[in-house]
């Protein structure tokens, strides 16, 4: 099993949409996929589940007793970490929701945001090998590992929020690899300059301050966070943002990614070795897909995808299939390991 966190500390780049469609396409290509929603906004969970199912999951998360959750599995990540938050014990197993054959979801919950302070407090205490602090810091890793084993997943996609806070630190430490969705604009470039050094600092701290004194018996992540590359999420071109301006930012991304994220400031200024794909804008398909509760590339005429829209649906399928195949090739090219 290998895990991929989709992360950009700049919001609004289409990260959750990318995660949702990658999960469906990877499953379509024959992989057993577990999608994990570690963004307290829970947009990935809302994409997978309709309002009725979502309400049921969140009501169960609020109302079930610890004994029931221990027996049946916690319905959300927030419910799984509730014993830690309340100082009553360790994580509960988290029940994965079946979306389709070969595709599962570990549901998120808005109440997960209250775990931020507990994670912040635990981080420095883990430097001394404090077992309770390390159980807190490794909670997401252990929840993901248990859920992935339960469904025998071979790929885990982790959706995280757009910030560099404690929740995302714990989520990214649990990830073997990191895929970065980007927009071709100044904000994404600025975000990359923050993202790269922060990931390296977290990795160094984990490897040199935490792992050497890690108590036996605590299942801790390797903290690899290997950068896979980036995906350009193409915006809608507007008269006030012409193609020339878009291209200017696009041309700067490879060097900034190499320097800031890969720590290769002397990388050749030509070529785009870290760019996995550029996804066109499918804005006209999004409302149809939302109403139909399915990926954009699965829309049919009965869903309102008529005429030229059906051509865009086919292109969308081809684009995500190509992206998924390229992503799989990069994953296969990594040094052999399992989480």
C-alpha positions as CSV (number, residue, x, y, z in Angstrom):
1,X,0.0,0.0,0.0
2,X,1.2,3.5,-0.8
3,X,-0.3,6.8,0.2
4,X,-0.6,10.1,-1.7
5,X,-1.5,13.4,0.0
6,X,-2.9,16.0,-2.3
7,X,-1.7,19.3,-0.8
8,X,-1.3,23.0,-1.5
9,X,-1.3,25.6,1.2
10,X,-3.1,27.9,-1.2
11,X,-6.8,27.2,-1.3
12,X,-9.2,27.3,-4.3
13,X,-7.0,25.3,-6.8
14,X,-9.3,22.4,-7.2
15,X,-7.5,20.0,-4.8
16,X,-10.6,18.2,-3.6
17,X,-12.1,17.9,-7.1
18,X,-8.8,16.4,-8.2
19,X,-8.8,13.9,-5.3
20,X,-12.4,12.8,-5.9
21,X,-11.8,12.2,-9.7
22,X,-8.5,10.5,-9.2
23,X,-10.0,8.1,-6.7
24,X,-12.8,7.1,-9.1
25,X,-10.4,6.8,-12.1
26,X,-7.8,4.8,-10.2
27,X,-10.6,2.4,-9.1
28,X,-11.7,2.3,-12.7
29,X,-8.2,1.2,-13.7
30,X,-8.4,-1.8,-11.3
31,X,-6.9,-0.5,-8.1
32,X,-8.4,-0.8,-4.6
33,X,-8.6,2.9,-3.5
34,X,-9.2,4.3,0.0
35,X,-9.9,8.1,0.0
36,X,-9.3,9.8,3.4
37,X,-10.8,13.2,4.2
38,X,-8.5,14.9,6.7
39,X,-9.6,18.4,5.7
40,X,-11.9,19.8,8.5
41,X,-14.0,21.4,5.8
42,X,-15.0,17.9,4.7
43,X,-15.6,18.8,1.1
44,X,-14.3,15.4,-0.1
45,X,-16.8,13.6,2.1
46,X,-19.6,15.9,0.8
47,X,-18.6,15.0,-2.8
48,X,-18.8,11.3,-2.1
49,X,-22.0,11.3,0.0
50,X,-25.3,12.8,-0.7
51,X,-26.9,15.0,2.0
52,X,-28.9,12.2,3.5
53,X,-26.0,9.9,3.9
54,X,-23.8,12.7,5.1
55,X,-26.3,13.7,7.8
56,X,-26.5,10.0,8.9
57,X,-22.7,9.7,9.2
58,X,-22.4,13.0,11.2
59,X,-25.3,12.2,13.5
60,X,-23.8,8.8,14.2
61,X,-20.5,10.5,14.8
62,X,-22.1,12.8,17.4
63,X,-24.3,10.3,19.0
64,X,-22.6,6.9,19.1
65,X,-21.0,5.8,22.4
66,X,-17.4,4.8,22.7
67,X,-18.4,1.2,23.1
68,X,-20.5,1.2,19.9
69,X,-17.7,2.8,17.9
70,X,-15.1,0.4,19.3
71,X,-17.3,-2.5,18.2
72,X,-18.6,-1.2,14.8
73,X,-15.9,1.3,13.9
74,X,-16.0,5.1,14.3
75,X,-18.0,6.7,11.4
76,X,-15.6,9.6,10.9
77,X,-12.0,10.6,11.6
78,X,-13.1,13.0,14.3
79,X,-15.0,10.3,16.1
80,X,-11.9,8.0,15.9
81,X,-9.7,10.6,17.7
82,X,-12.4,11.6,20.2
83,X,-10.8,9.4,23.0
84,X,-7.5,11.3,22.6
85,X,-9.3,14.7,22.6
86,X,-11.2,13.8,25.7
87,X,-8.1,12.3,27.5
88,X,-9.9,9.0,27.7
89,X,-7.6,6.7,25.7
90,X,-6.3,6.0,22.2
91,X,-7.8,6.1,18.8
92,X,-10.8,4.0,17.8
93,X,-10.8,2.0,14.5
94,X,-12.5,4.1,11.7
95,X,-15.1,2.4,9.5
96,X,-14.6,3.0,5.8
97,X,-17.7,3.8,3.8
98,X,-18.1,1.7,0.6
99,X,-18.6,4.0,-2.4
100,X,-18.2,1.3,-5.1
101,X,-16.5,-2.0,-5.5
102,X,-12.9,-1.2,-4.9
103,X,-13.4,2.3,-3.6
104,X,-13.9,3.4,0.0
105,X,-14.0,6.6,2.0
106,X,-12.8,7.5,5.5
107,X,-15.2,10.3,6.2
108,X,-14.3,13.7,7.5
109,X,-16.1,15.9,9.9
110,X,-16.1,19.6,10.7
111,X,-15.5,18.9,14.3
112,X,-12.0,17.6,13.4
113,X,-10.8,21.2,13.6
114,X,-10.9,21.0,17.4
115,X,-8.0,18.4,17.2
116,X,-5.7,21.2,16.1
117,X,-4.8,22.4,19.6
118,X,-4.2,18.9,20.9
119,X,-1.8,18.1,18.0
120,X,0.0,21.4,18.5
121,X,0.6,20.6,22.2
122,X,1.7,17.1,21.4
123,X,4.3,18.0,18.8
124,X,7.2,19.3,21.0
125,X,6.5,16.7,23.7
126,X,7.1,14.0,21.2
127,X,10.8,15.1,20.9
128,X,11.4,13.5,24.3
129,X,9.6,10.3,23.4
130,X,6.5,11.0,25.4
131,X,4.2,8.1,24.6
132,X,0.9,10.0,25.0
133,X,2.1,12.8,22.7
134,X,3.3,10.4,20.1
135,X,0.1,8.5,20.1
136,X,-1.6,11.9,19.4
137,X,0.8,12.8,16.6
138,X,0.6,9.4,14.9
139,X,-3.2,9.1,15.2
140,X,-3.9,9.9,11.6
141,X,-1.2,7.4,10.4
142,X,-2.6,4.6,12.5
143,X,-6.2,5.3,11.5
144,X,-5.2,5.2,7.8
145,X,-3.2,2.1,8.2
146,X,-6.0,0.2,10.0
147,X,-8.6,1.3,7.5
148,X,-6.4,0.4,4.5
149,X,-5.7,-3.1,5.9
150,X,-9.4,-3.6,6.6
151,X,-10.3,-3.0,2.9
152,X,-7.0,-4.2,1.5
153,X,-6.4,-0.9,-0.3
154,X,-3.3,-0.6,-2.5
155,X,-3.6,3.2,-3.0
156,X,-4.6,5.7,-0.3
157,X,-5.5,9.3,-1.4
158,X,-5.4,11.8,1.5
159,X,-7.2,15.1,1.1
160,X,-5.9,17.9,3.4
161,X,-6.8,21.5,4.0
162,X,-5.0,24.5,2.5
163,X,-2.8,25.5,5.5
164,X,0.4,24.6,7.3
165,X,-1.1,23.9,10.7
166,X,-0.8,21.0,13.1
167,X,-3.6,18.9,11.5
168,X,-1.9,19.1,8.1
169,X,1.5,18.3,9.7
170,X,0.2,15.1,11.2
171,X,-1.7,14.3,8.0
172,X,1.4,14.8,5.7
173,X,3.7,12.9,8.1
174,X,1.3,9.9,7.4
175,X,1.8,10.2,3.7
176,X,4.4,8.4,1.7
177,X,4.1,10.9,-1.2
178,X,2.8,14.4,-1.9
179,X,1.1,15.5,-5.1
180,X,0.7,19.3,-5.5
181,X,-2.3,20.8,-7.5
182,X,-1.4,24.2,-8.7
183,X,-2.9,27.2,-10.5
184,X,-0.6,29.1,-12.8
185,X,-0.6,32.4,-10.8
186,X,1.4,34.4,-8.4
187,X,-0.4,32.9,-5.3
188,X,0.6,29.4,-6.2
189,X,4.2,30.4,-6.7
190,X,4.2,32.1,-3.4
191,X,2.6,29.0,-1.8
192,X,5.3,26.7,-3.3
193,X,8.0,28.9,-1.6
194,X,6.3,28.2,1.8
195,X,5.4,24.6,1.1
196,X,8.8,23.2,0.2
197,X,10.8,24.5,3.2
198,X,8.0,23.5,5.6
199,X,7.8,20.0,4.4
200,X,11.6,19.6,4.7
201,X,11.5,21.1,8.2
202,X,8.8,18.6,9.3
203,X,10.7,15.7,7.7
204,X,14.0,16.7,9.4
205,X,12.3,17.2,12.8
206,X,10.6,13.8,12.5
207,X,13.7,11.9,11.4
208,X,16.2,13.5,13.8
209,X,14.2,14.6,16.9
210,X,11.4,12.0,17.1
211,X,12.3,8.7,15.5
212,X,15.6,8.2,17.4
213,X,13.7,8.1,20.7
214,X,10.5,6.5,19.5
215,X,9.2,4.1,22.2
216,X,8.7,0.5,21.1
217,X,5.1,-0.4,20.5
218,X,4.1,2.8,18.8
219,X,3.2,2.4,15.1
220,X,4.7,5.6,13.7
221,X,4.9,6.8,10.1
222,X,8.2,7.0,8.2
223,X,7.5,10.6,7.5
224,X,8.7,10.3,3.8
225,X,6.4,12.9,2.1
226,X,8.2,12.3,-1.2
227,X,7.2,15.0,-3.7
228,X,5.7,13.3,-6.8
229,X,5.3,16.4,-8.8
230,X,2.5,18.9,-9.6
231,X,-0.7,19.1,-11.6
232,X,-1.7,22.3,-13.2
233,X,-5.4,23.1,-12.8
234,X,-6.1,25.4,-15.7
235,X,-8.4,28.3,-15.0
236,X,-11.1,29.8,-17.1
237,X,-9.4,32.4,-19.4
238,X,-10.9,35.8,-19.0
239,X,-10.4,39.1,-20.8
240,X,-8.8,40.6,-17.8
241,X,-6.4,37.6,-17.5
242,X,-5.2,36.8,-21.0
243,X,-3.3,33.7,-22.1
244,X,0.0,35.6,-22.1
245,X,-0.2,36.3,-18.3
246,X,-1.2,32.7,-17.7
247,X,1.8,31.4,-19.7
248,X,4.1,33.8,-17.8
249,X,3.3,32.1,-14.5
250,X,3.3,28.6,-16.1
251,X,6.8,29.1,-17.3
252,X,8.0,30.0,-13.8
253,X,6.6,27.1,-12.0
254,X,9.2,24.4,-12.9
255,X,12.1,26.3,-11.5
256,X,10.3,27.4,-8.3
257,X,9.1,23.8,-7.7
258,X,12.6,22.5,-8.2
259,X,14.1,25.1,-5.9
260,X,11.5,25.3,-3.2
261,X,10.0,21.8,-3.1
262,X,12.8,19.6,-4.4
263,X,15.6,21.7,-2.9
264,X,17.4,21.7,-6.2
265,X,18.2,25.4,-6.8
266,X,20.6,24.5,-9.6
267,X,18.2,22.5,-11.6
268,X,18.2,23.2,-15.4
269,X,15.9,26.1,-16.2
270,X,14.4,24.2,-19.2
271,X,11.9,21.4,-19.3
272,X,9.1,20.4,-16.9
273,X,10.2,17.1,-15.3
274,X,7.9,17.6,-12.2
275,X,4.8,18.5,-14.2
276,X,2.6,15.4,-14.4
277,X,-0.3,16.9,-16.3
278,X,-2.3,20.1,-17.1
279,X,-6.0,19.6,-16.6
280,X,-8.3,21.9,-18.7
281,X,-11.2,23.7,-17.0
282,X,-14.4,21.7,-16.9
283,X,-16.5,24.4,-15.3
284,X,-19.6,23.6,-17.4
285,X,-19.5,20.0,-16.2
286,X,-19.2,20.7,-12.5
287,X,-22.8,21.6,-11.7
288,X,-24.1,18.6,-13.7
289,X,-21.7,16.3,-11.9
290,X,-22.8,17.7,-8.5
291,X,-26.5,17.2,-9.3
292,X,-25.9,13.7,-10.7
293,X,-23.6,12.7,-7.7
294,X,-21.0,11.2,-10.0
295,X,-17.6,12.2,-11.6
296,X,-17.6,14.6,-14.5
297,X,-16.3,11.9,-16.8
298,X,-19.3,9.6,-16.0
299,X,-21.9,12.2,-17.1
300,X,-24.5,10.9,-19.6
301,X,-27.2,12.6,-21.7
302,X,-29.7,11.7,-19.0
303,X,-27.6,13.9,-16.6
304,X,-27.9,16.9,-19.0
305,X,-24.6,16.3,-20.8
306,X,-25.9,17.0,-24.3
307,X,-24.3,17.8,-27.6
308,X,-20.9,19.4,-27.3
309,X,-21.0,18.9,-23.6
310,X,-20.7,15.1,-24.2
311,X,-17.5,15.8,-26.2
312,X,-16.1,17.6,-23.1
313,X,-17.1,14.6,-20.9
314,X,-15.1,12.3,-23.2
315,X,-12.1,14.6,-23.1
316,X,-12.4,14.8,-19.3
317,X,-12.3,11.0,-19.2
318,X,-9.2,10.8,-21.4
319,X,-7.4,13.5,-19.3
320,X,-8.0,11.8,-16.0
321,X,-7.1,8.4,-17.4
322,X,-3.8,9.8,-18.7
323,X,-3.1,11.6,-15.4
324,X,-3.9,8.5,-13.4
325,X,-1.6,6.4,-15.6
326,X,1.2,8.9,-15.2
327,X,0.7,9.0,-11.5
328,X,0.9,5.2,-11.2
329,X,4.1,5.2,-13.3
330,X,5.7,7.7,-10.8
331,X,4.5,5.6,-7.9
332,X,6.0,2.5,-9.4
333,X,9.3,4.3,-9.9
334,X,9.8,5.0,-6.2
335,X,12.1,2.9,-4.1
336,X,10.2,-0.2,-3.0
337,X,8.6,0.2,0.4
338,X,5.3,-0.2,2.1
339,X,3.8,1.9,4.9
